[in-house]
Amino acid sequence: MSKSYIDRVMASTPSPDFSNLAAVLAKQVPARPTLFEFFLNGPLYRRLAGTDAIPGDVASFRLVCAAFRQAGYDYVTFRPPQFCFPAGPHERNQTISLNDGVLISNRAAFEQYTWIEPDACTDYDLLEQAAAWLPEGMKIVLHCPGGVLENVIRLCGYDNLCFMLADDPQLAKEIFDAIGSRLLRYVELGCQYDAVGAAISNDDWGFKTQPMLSPADLRTYVFPWHQRIVAAAHAAGKPAILHSCGNASEIMEDIIGTMRFDGKHSFEDAIQPIEAAYDQYQGRVALLGGIDVDYVIRAAPDAVYRRSREMLERSATVGAYALGTGNSVPEYVPVENYCAMIWAALETR
C-alpha cells in the first residue's frame, strides 16, 4: 500500500534555500521546484512542526518556522506585531462585513483617531533576533498589517468610503495618505534587516468581477503608495510581492509596469485559472501559487497532485513561478490534499 501524501511530506527532509524564491521573483528558473504560500493555519503548523504546544509570541514564530521548513518553503512569513491600525470590533462568522468596526466616518473622527507610529514600535528587533532562530537557508518574507485600501475600509467601512469619495474626496485622500505613509515607513524599517529576504504588500483590491474601487480612484489614492512601498523594498535590495484578491484584469498593467511588483499572489479559477494567467503574463511578473483553494478542497488528492505537477512542468523552462494555493490554507482544506499539492514540488528534491 502506497504512503499517504501526508506521510511522504512528514518523512521528507527539505533543505531551505531562499535563493530559489529569489530566482522566481527575478523572473528566472529556480534550481528546483519552489513553493509559495502566504499563510497556513494553526493546526497545520502544529502538525508539520510535530508539536501540539500552544506557544507565546516568540515560540509561535519558531514553531511556524519549523512548519514552513518541514513543508519545503524557503522562507517564513512574519511581521512584528506592534504596528497596526486598530479598528472597532468585527463580527467574524462564515463571512465578514466590510462595514463593521467603523471608527472614522467624518473629519472630526479622523482628527481624533490615535495612530500607531512605525518609528515608535520597539519590536523590530524580532527581525534581528530571528536570524538566530531561522533554519539555515531560510529568510523572512515581511508582510504588512493589511494594506492601504484594506485598512481604509476597516477604519471607514466600504459603503462610507464610497460615499466619502464622492462627497469629500479631500478627506478620503488624507485618510489614504495617513495609512499609506505609515505602511511605507514600516516597510522601510523592516527591510533594513538582513533576515528579511522580501516584502509582501498585502492589500485586497477586487471582487470576483471587478475592482472594489474604480481603476481611476485606485490610481489616485491607492497605487501611488504601493509604488513607493515597492521602491522602498527595492532600495533595500529586497523584491516586493503583491498579495491581492479579486479580479485584477483591469489593473494588471499598473501592477507590472507602474508599481513594478516582482511577484503577484492570489488567483481564483472563477476569475482566471493560474494556467491562463501564466501563459498571459509569463516573463513579465512572477506568479505565485494559484492552485485554486476550492479545487484543493474538493478535488481528489491525486488530482491535486497531477494539476500541481502539470503547473510545475508548464513553468519549468521559463521560470517565474512558485507552486501554492490560490490564496492561503485555511483549516477546512484537507491536509491530505494540501500535502498532495506540495509533494509535487518536494518529490524531486
C-alpha atoms as one frame of an Amber mdcrd trajectory, in Angstrom:
protein
   0.000   0.000   0.000   1.452   3.359  -1.002   2.137   6.003   1.598  -0.285
   8.876   2.013   0.840  12.279   0.820   0.924  13.374   4.471   3.351  10.583
   5.334   5.570  11.454   2.371   5.745  15.113   3.354   6.422  14.330   7.024
   9.188  11.887   6.072  10.920  14.368   3.781  13.894  16.436   4.910  13.795
  19.625   2.832  16.797  21.956   2.869  15.667  25.599   2.628  17.465  27.866
   0.204  15.997  31.338  -0.230  17.896  31.798  -3.482  15.205  29.676  -5.149
  12.386  32.069  -4.261  14.698  34.972  -5.119  15.209  33.453  -8.575  11.447
  33.080  -9.065  10.895  36.733  -8.118  13.696  37.740 -10.501  11.647  36.015
 -13.249  14.217  33.244 -13.581  14.155  29.451 -13.368  14.906  28.304  -9.802
  17.365  25.482  -9.161  14.456  23.234  -8.132  10.647  23.394  -7.857   9.779
  26.159  -5.419   6.791  26.628  -3.127   4.952  29.761  -2.029   2.177  30.312
   0.485   1.141  33.450   2.385  -0.017  31.563   5.473  -1.279  28.153   6.568
  -3.320  27.574   9.753  -2.734  26.779  13.407  -3.474  23.017  13.418  -1.436
  22.531  10.238   1.501  24.494  11.655   1.463  22.278  14.741   1.182  19.082
  12.714   4.043  19.985  10.404   6.203  21.144  13.314   5.434  17.991  15.260
   4.051  19.639  18.378   0.654  20.373  19.895   2.021  23.188  22.037   0.149
  26.488  22.139   3.077  28.891  22.197   3.656  32.537  23.016   4.823  35.191
  20.550   8.467  34.155  20.154   7.790  30.432  20.436   4.955  30.833  17.924
   7.322  32.316  15.385   9.784  29.477  15.904   7.005  26.900  15.548   5.835
  28.483  12.288   9.450  28.472  11.051   9.671  24.754  11.770   6.378  24.134
   9.980   7.377  26.142   6.890  10.682  24.290   6.781   9.088  20.837   7.026
   6.654  21.739   4.254   9.540  22.736   1.985   9.325  26.519   1.912  12.491
  28.589   1.626  11.147  31.383   3.846   8.646  32.141   6.569   6.129  34.988
   6.510   6.211  37.240   9.557   5.584  40.761  10.780   6.457  42.410  14.110
   3.042  42.650  15.788   3.036  46.121  17.388   2.401  48.222  14.301  -1.207
  48.099  13.100  -4.303  50.245  12.544  -6.715  49.460  15.408 -10.342  49.365
  14.314 -13.604  48.639  16.077 -14.850  45.066  16.616 -15.576  42.982  13.521
 -18.032  40.115  13.839 -16.469  37.039  12.264 -18.801  34.276  11.119 -18.590
  32.400   7.826 -18.011  35.783   6.181 -17.154  39.235   7.482 -18.807  42.577
   6.817 -16.895  45.359   5.088 -18.859  47.844   7.183 -18.135  46.610  10.727
 -15.755  48.305  13.138 -16.023  51.819  11.699 -14.048  54.419  13.653 -13.633
  57.167  11.036 -16.778  58.449   9.313 -16.064  62.201   9.264 -13.266  64.716
   9.720 -13.727  65.031  13.472 -13.324  61.277  13.917 -10.274  61.312  11.620
  -8.634  64.024  13.708  -9.390  62.159  16.936  -8.060  58.794  15.775  -4.873
  57.675  17.561  -2.315  56.401  15.077   0.396  53.902  15.941   3.626  55.284
  14.528   6.032  52.749  12.996   9.066  54.534  14.446   7.595  54.286  17.945
   7.303  50.489  17.804  10.018  48.632  19.673   9.615  45.100  18.336  11.582
  45.359  15.082  14.453  43.702  16.942  12.480  40.470  16.482  13.646  40.646
  12.872  17.253  40.774  14.080  16.764  38.036  16.671  15.133  35.882  14.025
  18.441  35.495  12.240  19.465  33.132  15.051  16.134  31.251  15.015  15.666
  30.734  11.296  16.590  27.330   9.898  19.741  27.573   7.808  18.977  28.861
   4.319  15.637  30.469   5.222  14.733  34.138   5.285  11.702  36.137   6.386
   9.170  37.454   3.907   7.926  40.539   5.727   4.233  41.248   5.394   2.135
  44.250   6.366  -0.751  44.570   8.844  -3.136  44.773   5.908  -2.685  47.176
   3.023  -3.617  50.722   2.082  -7.153  50.034   0.835  -7.854  47.256   3.333
  -7.082  49.482   6.306  -9.063  52.422   4.944 -12.052  50.103   4.578 -11.526
  48.689   8.085 -11.492  52.167   9.595 -14.148  53.820   7.433 -16.361  50.996
   6.178 -16.730  50.183   2.493 -20.100  51.907   1.997 -18.936  55.000   3.885
 -15.761  55.137   1.805 -17.721  55.056  -1.441 -19.859  57.977  -0.282 -16.802
  59.829   1.018 -15.018  59.557  -2.327 -17.969  61.380  -3.889 -18.850  63.796
  -1.083 -15.474  64.641   0.482 -12.589  63.402  -1.665 -10.111  65.578   0.235
 -10.881  63.789   3.495 -10.646  60.447   1.715  -7.226  61.402   0.343  -5.992
  62.426   3.785  -7.078  59.081   5.247  -5.399  57.144   2.434  -2.251  59.221
   2.897  -2.232  58.734   6.670  -2.311  54.971   6.204  -0.093  54.778   3.126
   2.679  56.893   4.630   2.811  54.731   7.762   2.859  51.495   5.778   5.683
  52.909   3.678   7.692  53.739   6.794   7.023  50.272   8.239   8.428  48.641
   5.089  11.422  50.986   5.102  12.213  49.989   8.690  11.567  46.262   8.261
  13.560  45.848   5.060  16.722  47.098   6.770  17.210  43.720   8.457  19.373
  41.039   6.854  16.970  38.282   7.931  14.307  39.799   5.664  14.571  38.473
   2.131  11.462  40.023   0.546   8.369  42.046   1.416   4.666  41.400   0.815
   2.294  44.292   0.335  -0.978  42.549   1.192  -3.986  44.563   0.074  -7.187
  43.116  -1.423  -8.393  45.252  -4.335 -11.147  43.327  -6.050 -14.380  41.415
  -6.108 -14.783  38.413  -8.412 -15.829  40.522 -11.388 -14.184  43.930 -10.898
 -12.012  46.086  -8.627 -13.508  47.325  -5.350 -12.936  50.932  -6.448 -12.772
  52.279  -9.961  -9.342  51.950 -11.575  -9.196  55.757 -11.660  -9.710  56.000
  -7.890  -7.217  53.214  -7.251  -4.665  55.091  -9.337  -5.375  58.308  -7.443
  -5.499  57.112  -3.841  -4.001  53.618  -3.532  -1.448  52.785  -6.194   0.934
  55.721  -5.579   1.578  54.415  -2.059   2.204  50.887  -3.310   4.574  52.247
  -5.913   6.557  53.909  -3.128   6.411  50.760  -0.970   7.845  48.689  -3.826
  10.537  51.314  -4.408  11.457  51.222  -0.702  11.830  47.437  -0.775  13.910
  47.644  -3.940  16.100  50.354  -2.424  16.886  47.914   0.388  17.712  45.202
  -2.134  14.529  43.200  -1.478  11.940  42.041  -4.020   8.323  43.046  -3.445
   5.304  40.741  -3.703   1.689  41.816  -4.089  -0.912  39.673  -2.361  -4.263
  40.925  -3.618  -7.521  39.039  -4.075 -10.121  39.742  -6.701 -10.324  40.414
 -10.412  -7.211  42.356 -11.424  -7.624  42.219 -15.201  -8.193  45.980 -15.482
  -5.170  46.847 -13.338  -2.525  44.210 -14.116  -0.573  46.681 -16.217  -0.468
  49.006 -13.185   0.797  46.119 -11.041   3.510  45.178 -13.507   4.501  48.413
 -15.226   3.709  51.217 -12.801   4.051  49.788  -9.312   6.661  47.286 -10.553
   5.850  44.417  -8.215   8.183  41.452  -8.678   5.531  38.847  -7.903   1.735
  38.581  -7.854  -0.127  36.269  -5.485  -3.790  35.268  -5.166  -5.637  33.650
  -8.051  -9.051  32.030  -8.398 -10.279  29.694 -11.108 -13.594  31.569 -11.306
 -11.646  34.718 -12.283  -8.674  33.367 -14.257  -7.039  29.971 -13.725  -3.353
  30.158 -12.908  -2.511  28.276 -16.109  -4.124  31.003 -18.227  -2.576  33.776
 -16.131   0.854  32.212 -16.504   0.505  31.978 -20.264  -0.594  35.629 -20.417
   1.981  37.215 -18.095   4.963  34.851 -18.078   8.278  36.647 -18.186   6.760
  39.951 -17.068   5.989  39.210 -13.410   6.456  36.161 -11.203   3.203  34.345
 -10.487   2.887  32.684  -7.103   0.509  29.915  -6.056  -2.734  29.752  -7.998
  -3.934  26.197  -7.352  -7.473  27.292  -6.540  -8.408  26.841  -2.868 -11.852
  25.480  -3.734 -10.208  22.991  -6.094  -7.725  21.874  -3.431 -10.651  21.316
  -1.058 -12.959  19.434  -3.438 -10.667  17.517  -5.791  -9.224  14.087  -5.030
  -5.649  14.204  -3.684  -4.243  12.551  -6.819  -5.977  15.152  -8.991  -4.491
  17.953  -6.876  -1.078  16.336  -7.247  -1.427  15.999 -11.038  -2.535  19.608
 -11.551   0.336  20.801  -9.380   2.871  18.699 -11.322   1.493  19.987 -14.614
   1.849  23.584 -13.442   5.455  22.969 -12.437   6.151  21.351 -15.810   4.487
  24.276 -17.622   6.867  26.696 -15.906   9.997  24.536 -15.934  11.760  26.242
 -18.833  10.553  29.833 -18.367  10.547  30.012 -14.564   8.988  32.893 -12.631
   6.566  30.542 -10.875   6.252  29.088  -7.368   3.660  26.455  -6.519   0.959
  27.003  -3.903  -2.724  27.579  -3.341  -4.586  30.451  -4.902  -4.811  32.297
  -1.599  -3.909  30.506   1.661  -4.528  27.257   3.529  -7.467  27.631   5.949
  -8.358  24.857   8.383 -11.051  23.406   6.130  -8.524  22.428   3.455  -7.960
  18.670   3.856  -4.401  18.066   4.996  -4.003  15.155   2.565  -4.971  17.430
  -0.336  -2.586  20.177   0.783   0.225  17.644   1.090  -0.603  16.258  -2.363
  -0.032  19.752  -3.759   3.298  20.411  -2.078   4.530  16.861  -2.707   4.506
  17.709  -6.410   7.449  20.007  -5.639   9.062  18.062  -2.810   9.300  14.660
  -4.502  12.100  15.770  -6.839  14.322  17.178  -4.121
